[in-house]
Amino acid sequence: MILLWGVPGDDPLDDVGDELARLGADLRLLDQRRVCEATVTVATAAPAVGASVTTDDATLDLSAVGAAYIRPQESSERGRLADIALLAWADLTSAGVVNRPAAMAANNSKPYQLALIERLGFDVPDTLVTTDPEQARRFRRRHRRVVYKSVSGVRSIVSQLHDEDLGRLDDVGSAPTQFQQYVAGDDVRAHVVGDEVLATRVRSGADDYRYAARSGAAVEVAEVALPDDVARRCRAAVRGMGLHVAGVDLRHAPDGRWVCFEVNPSPAFTFYERATGQPIANAVARLLIGLDRLEAGREPSAGRPRLSGAR
């Protein structure tokens, strides 16, 4: 059985669900909003790990899950304990989870993740994280063109640091800020799904093409084939972070270098899919079906886990 956990209306979740249904998969949707009213019972004793979700009208036995695609959103206070229990199950279950919360956690610290990316073989931009305004000024003088962004996993708008912004640098004293050397070139988002790499080139005059409409900048999107060595590095980086699926943000510099900025462990791929026709949701669905079959072929774990309830 394949489990989808998230909120209906989330485009990637919906599109993967549609592809799974089209492919005839045994599919269950766990609506995160309904879990707020449910009792989540999670195994706490090795060697077996199991869980169940009980609502007023049914119980879903998660021990039958062979693969799961999870995209939980920020929860209400009421549903937080249930979410925590399900996240713990997602980390501990032997089912194939796309992606395990522990593996996704590196994205919560952009500097830490950037260090992992460099260790896994990619060029990365020179980066400074600081609360010292003078350090930020020296960094900008050294590189001349600099962008700044959030340090955390919370989405932020990437912007260039212009002369008129220098007066605001004293503000970094109240919050760590990440500054990076500006890298010219074409943006490329490479979606890695198992062993598949589906890449999209994006050209835009905006500093952050995701928000190009705010400045009236044009965005050109096209499917692109990555060089074999770059695709291999993308797969190695995603696998090295313990992920099955990720969006790798690259820039192809004029000097031929491929610079990696980030590995997104829960990519909103539908923008790229709809712009290019690339079958990203289908690739995720096929990966989940393969993980489900792999789990079905495993020997069952011995022992009976002790269960504890969270509501």
C-alpha positions, 0 to 999 in steps of 0.5 A, a space after each residue: 500500500 502507498 500512503 500520501 500524507 498532506 493536504 489535498 489541494 497541494 499540487 505535487 501531492 495531488 499530481 502524484 496521487 493522480 499518477 498513482 491512481 492512473 497506474 493502478 496503485 493501492 493508494 491511501 490518502 491521509 488528509 492532514 486536516 482530518 488527522 487533527 481529529 484522529 488518534 495516532 498510535 505509534 510503535 515504540 519498541 524494536 524490532 518492529 515499527 508500526 502505527 495506526 490512525 483512528 478517526 470516528 469511522 475507520 482505522 488505518 493500519 500503517 504497518 501495511 504501508 510499503 511506501 509513503 509520499 509525505 508533504 505535511 504543512 504547518 499544523 495547528 496547535 491542535 494537530 501538532 502532537 499527531 503530526 509529531 507522532 506521524 513524523 516519528 513513524 516516517 523516520 522509523 518505519 521500514 517502508 520507503 518514505 519520500 522523504 524521511 524527516 531526518 534526511 530532510 532536516 539538513 535543509 533547515 540550516 542552509 549553511 550546514 546543507 551547503 557544506 554537505 553539498 560541497 563535500 559531495 562534489 559540487 562547487 558552491 558560492 563563497 558564503 558568509 553568515 554573520 551578525 556583524 555589519 562590518 564583516 558584511 561590508 567587507 564581504 561585499 567589497 571583496 565580491 562586488 556583486 552579492 546576494 542575501 537570503 535566509 539562513 533557515 529552511 523558511 522560504 525567502 526572496 533572494 535579492 542582490 545587495 545594491 548600493 542603496 541597501 548598504 545603509 540597512 546592513 546594521 540590521 544584521 546585528 539582530 538576525 544572522 543573515 546569509 550573504 553569497 557571492 553572486 554567480 552569473 549564468 543560467 539557473 537549472 533546477 534538476 529534479 532527481 527522482 531515484 536514478 532519474 534526473 529531469 532538468 529545467 533551464 530557467 532564464 530571467 532578469 529577476 534575482 529570484 525567478 520564483 518572484 519575477 512577476 513582482 518586478 515584471 521580469 520575464 521568465 523563460 523555461 525549457 527542458 535541458 539535458 545535463 552533462 553526464 558528470 553533472 547528472 551523476 553529481 546530482 544523483 550522488 548528492 541526493 543519495 548522499 543526503 539520504 533522499 529519494 527525491 529532491 530539487 537540486 538548484 544549480 547555476 551554469 556559469 559562463 566559465 563552464 562551472 556548475 555551481 550548486 546553491 541548494 538541495 530542496 528535499 520537498 520540491 514543488 515541482 509542478 511549476 517546472 512540469 507544467 512549463 515543460 511537460 516533463 513527467 516528474 509526477 509520473 516519475 515520483 509515482 513509479 518510484 513509490 510503486 517500486 519502493 512499495 514492491 521492494 517492501 512487500 518482498 522483505 521478510 516480516 520483522 519479528 516481535 510485537 511492538 508496544 503501542 502508545 497513543 497520541 491525540 
